[in-house]
Amino acid sequence: MCTATTASVTHNLLAAPSLTVIAARDTCSTTGLFRLQVSVSGAPDRYSITATGANPMPGFADIVDQVLANGTTQLLVPFPNTVDSGTYTFQMSVRHSAGSNTSPSVCTSTQNFTVRILKPSQLDSISPSMTTICNGSSATLIAYGYKSPGAVWRWYRSSCGGTLVATGDTITVAPTATTTYYVRAEAGTACPATTCLTVTVNVDPMPLKPYAGADQALCNATVFTTAATYTSSATAGIWSQPAGGTAVFTNPNINITTVTGIAPGTSATLIWSVVRGACTSPADTVIFTNLAPIANNTIGPNQVICLGSPAAAIGMPAGSPTGGNGTYTYQWYSSPNGVTSFTLISSATGATYNPGSITTTTYYRRVVTSGCTSTSNVVQIKVARNAPVVASTPPAVTVNCVTGTDYTTNFGTPTFTHADNIPVTVTYSDATTTAGCNSVITRTWRATDSCGRYVETSQAVNIQDTTKPVFNGSRPADATVDCDAIPLQPDMTATDNCSVATVTKHERTQAIAGSACASNYQIIRTWIAADACGNRDSVVQTITVQDTTRPTFTTPAPADTTVQCSAIPAQPDLTASDNCTPAAGIVITKRERIEPATGSTCANNYTLVRTGSHVTFAVT
């Protein structure tokens, strides 16, 4: 069994501490310390500050378990003076040094807080560092640098802290005399004001308005020359023009310079200002007008007039002139040759001119003035003194007569000329003469000019008939016929190209060579066609006539008979007829011969054969 031991334990009950961070002032980064106002109760004697939370300060050295004097209300907390501007998060805790090791949650109070660190403002420069303006204009001044939150740029005259002119990054000033301005960053910051920078605005007096020179109007020019002046001791200037202008200045900064780029028919408004220091004077303007050359200065027409006749007015066939300044004056001149010696016609100042009656060929021209000058073409008014001349005449033509032909189509066309170049009117007339079968058509042309002078020439068309008539149809064909079948000679007709053709017919006979028969012969039939001019043609038909039919006895042949030798009758005469030969021309020849009787030995028994021409009979 053990002996009991007894010990004593003392428990000190401490009041729990409390912590309130009242404020952490904005702090300029260059100080390296920020002030922390706190309120504590419960008599804590230790505190800690650590950089923690959403934005802990980089490089901050945490303060751990440092002694907290009784009654402390403000702490100076060191931090790196290199940190950037920003709001940083911290945590502070207080505790009792006794008992806190075993029950720190009972004897500790913690609170989070933030501190805003500000970088000091820094004025780097002023733009412009110096400037010159013209009296009556303004200058814009700009301060460049870093400006702490809540700080402003303050601008002064005389000195920083002097007469306040304006505040802000940019100010506009319009001094009437040269003035120096001062600027620095001030107010509303934990950091001090910056150093002061200055800028001087010089003010030049405005020069008077200059003279740009007189307006100019040139004709179809390529170059103009300005004639402006300087004012108020200015020795430089500037030429300009409205937007869209085409003028080109050789040197736009001097008063007298050349200008190109102004097209004919256009104008340019040029603006001239002089420059003195920073001041450009009020502008003066001048107008350069480049007149388009006068066009359409055409007169006419050329004329040829008869001696003693008045000329027509010389007009403007293409209309009125164009170009120039739009207002036109006219002066007419005349010349005997159209090349030199043009003489002013004092009374001729209109757009057209009427020369009236003239006796010699004269040339005219017109000079038009409209800012520009233009000389027209030359017009000739020729006084005609010559008659037309035959240049060529077509030669005579001989043609053959053809009924229904228009022989006038064979006429050619003569040509005529005129030394005075006057148009001629050509007329003609036709006359026909007849000589026998031939005829002649003569055409006479007359060329007449406007003055009534004329010339004539003629051409003849000789019409002759040398063509034979033509038979209508074919000629009758040659034929061979019996003497009793000779056809009649038919009639034939013919046609002539120029007159009525007549046809005559003829017939003749001729013996056939080598034929002894009178009934064998040829008939030659001829038809002759002739026209009124003796042109003839003929066709011939030959008919060969032949007798191929024997005569026919008109009495019967005696019958065969048997008679006694002592009673032999005489041979009778017979008659015959023929288709070609008349009865008187038929010759009948009688013949007889004795032939022995067949089968008989008696000499007195025989046959007597009697034969007539073309007829034979027997006697027994």
Rosetta blueprint (number, residue, H / E / L):
1 M L
2 C L
3 T L
4 A L
5 T L
6 T L
7 A L
8 S L
9 V L
10 T L
11 H L
12 N L
13 L L
14 L L
15 A L
16 A L
17 P L
18 S E
19 L E
20 T E
21 V E
22 I E
23 A E
24 A E
25 R L
26 D L
27 T E
28 C E
29 S L
30 T L
31 T L
32 G L
33 L E
34 F E
35 R E
36 L E
37 Q E
38 V E
39 S E
40 V E
41 S E
42 G L
43 A L
44 P L
45 D L
46 R E
47 Y E
48 S E
49 I E
50 T E
51 A E
52 T L
53 G L
54 A L
55 N L
56 P L
57 M L
58 P L
59 G L
60 F L
61 A L
62 D L
63 I E
64 V E
65 D E
66 Q E
67 V E
68 L L
69 A L
70 N L
71 G L
72 T L
73 T L
74 Q E
75 L E
76 L E
77 V E
78 P E
79 F L
80 P L
81 N L
82 T L
83 V L
84 D L
85 S L
86 G E
87 T E
88 Y E
89 T E
90 F E
91 Q E
92 M E
93 S E
94 V E
95 R E
96 H L
97 S L
98 A L
99 G L
100 S L
101 N L
102 T L
103 S L
104 P H
105 S H
106 V H
107 C H
108 T E
109 S E
110 T E
111 Q E
112 N E
113 F E
114 T E
115 V E
116 R E
117 I E
118 L E
119 K L
120 P L
121 S L
122 Q E
123 L E
124 D E
125 S E
126 I E
127 S E
128 P L
129 S L
130 M E
131 T E
132 T E
133 I E
134 C E
135 N L
136 G L
137 S L
138 S L
139 A E
140 T E
141 L E
142 I E
143 A E
144 Y E
145 G E
146 Y E
147 K L
148 S L
149 P L
150 G L
151 A L
152 V E
153 W E
154 R E
155 W E
156 Y E
157 R E
158 S L
159 S L
160 C L
161 G L
162 G L
163 T E
164 L E
165 V E
166 A E
167 T E
168 G L
169 D L
170 T E
171 I E
172 T E
173 V E
174 A L
175 P L
176 T L
177 A L
178 T L
179 T E
180 T E
181 Y E
182 Y E
183 V E
184 R E
185 A E
186 E E
187 A L
188 G L
189 T L
190 A L
191 C L
192 P L
193 A L
194 T L
195 T L
196 C L
197 L E
198 T E
199 V E
200 T E
201 V E
202 N E
203 V E
204 D E
205 P L
206 M L
207 P L
208 L L
209 K L
210 P L
211 Y L
212 A L
213 G L
214 A L
215 D L
216 Q E
217 A E
218 L E
219 C E
220 N L
221 A L
222 T L
223 V L
224 F E
225 T E
226 T L
227 A L
228 A L
229 T L
230 Y L
231 T L
232 S L
233 S L
234 A L
235 T L
236 A E
237 G E
238 I E
239 W E
240 S E
241 Q L
242 P L
243 A L
244 G L
245 G L
246 T L
247 A L
248 V E
249 F E
250 T L
251 N L
252 P L
253 N L
254 I L
255 N L
256 I L
257 T L
258 T E
259 V E
260 T E
261 G L
262 I L
263 A L
264 P L
265 G L
266 T E
267 S E
268 A E
269 T E
270 L E
271 I E
272 W E
273 S E
274 V E
275 V E
276 R E
277 G L
278 A L
279 C E
280 T E
281 S L
282 P L
283 A L
284 D E
285 T E
286 V E
287 I E
288 F E
289 T E
290 N E
291 L E
292 A L
293 P L
294 I L
295 A E
296 N L
297 N L
298 T L
299 I L
300 G E
301 P L
302 N L
303 Q E
304 V E
305 I E
306 C E
307 L L
308 G L
309 S L
310 P E
311 A L
312 A L
313 A L
314 I E
315 G E
316 M L
317 P L
318 A L
319 G L
320 S L
321 P L
322 T E
323 G L
324 G L
325 N L
326 G L
327 T L
328 Y L
329 T E
330 Y E
331 Q E
332 W E
333 Y E
334 S E
335 S E
336 P L
337 N L
338 G L
339 V L
340 T L
341 S L
342 F L
343 T E
344 L E
345 I L
346 S L
347 S L
348 A L
349 T L
350 G L
351 A L
352 T L
353 Y E
354 N L
355 P L
356 G L
357 S E
358 I L
359 T L
360 T L
361 T L
362 T E
363 Y E
364 Y E
365 R E
366 R E
367 V E
368 V E
369 T E
370 S L
371 G L
372 C L
373 T E
374 S E
375 T E
376 S L
377 N L
378 V L
379 V E
380 Q E
381 I E
382 K E
383 V E
384 A E
385 R L
386 N L
387 A L
388 P E
389 V E
390 V E
391 A E
392 S E
393 T L
394 P L
395 P L
396 A L
397 V E
398 T E
399 V E
400 N E
401 C L
402 V L
403 T L
404 G L
405 T L
406 D L
407 Y H
408 T H
409 T H
410 N H
411 F L
412 G L
413 T L
414 P L
415 T E
416 F E
417 T E
418 H E
419 A L
420 D L
421 N L
422 I L
423 P L
424 V E
425 T E
426 V E
427 T E
428 Y E
429 S E
430 D E
431 A E
432 T E
433 T E
434 T E
435 A E
436 G L
437 C L
438 N E
439 S E
440 V E
441 I E
442 T E
443 R E
444 T E
445 W E
446 R E
447 A E
448 T E
449 D E
450 S L
451 C L
452 G L
453 R L
454 Y E
455 V E
456 E E
457 T E
458 S E
459 Q E
460 A E
461 V E
462 N E
463 I E
464 Q E
465 D L
466 T L
467 T L
468 K L
469 P L
470 V E
471 F E
472 N L
473 G L
474 S L
475 R L
476 P L
477 A L
478 D L
479 A E
480 T E
481 V E
482 D E
483 C L
484 D L
485 A L
486 I L
487 P L
488 L L
489 Q L
490 P L
491 D L
492 M L
493 T L
494 A E
495 T E
496 D L
497 N L
498 C L
499 S L
500 V L
501 A L
502 T E
503 V E
504 T E
505 K E
506 H E
507 E E
508 R E
509 T E
510 Q E
511 A E
512 I L
513 A L
514 G L
515 S L
516 A L
517 C L
518 A L
519 S L
520 N L
521 Y E
522 Q E
523 I E
524 I E
525 R E
526 T E
527 W E
528 I E
529 A E
530 A E
531 D L
532 A L
533 C L
534 G L
535 N L
536 R E
537 D E
538 S E
539 V E
540 V E
541 Q E
542 T E
543 I E
544 T E
545 V E
546 Q E
547 D L
548 T L
549 T L
550 R L
551 P L
552 T E
553 F E
554 T L
555 T L
556 P L
557 A L
558 P L
559 A L
560 D L
561 T E
562 T L
563 V L
564 Q L
565 C H
566 S H
567 A H
568 I L
569 P L
570 A L
571 Q L
572 P L
573 D L
574 L L
575 T L
576 A E
577 S E
578 D L
579 N L
580 C L
581 T L
582 P L
583 A H
584 A H
585 G H
586 I L
587 V L
588 I L
589 T L
590 K E
591 R E
592 E E
593 R E
594 I E
595 E E
596 P E
597 A L
598 T L
599 G L
600 S L
601 T L
602 C L
603 A L
604 N L
605 N L
606 Y E
607 T E
608 L E
609 V E
610 R E
611 T E
612 G E
613 S L
614 H L
615 V E
616 T E
617 F E
618 A E
619 V E
620 T L
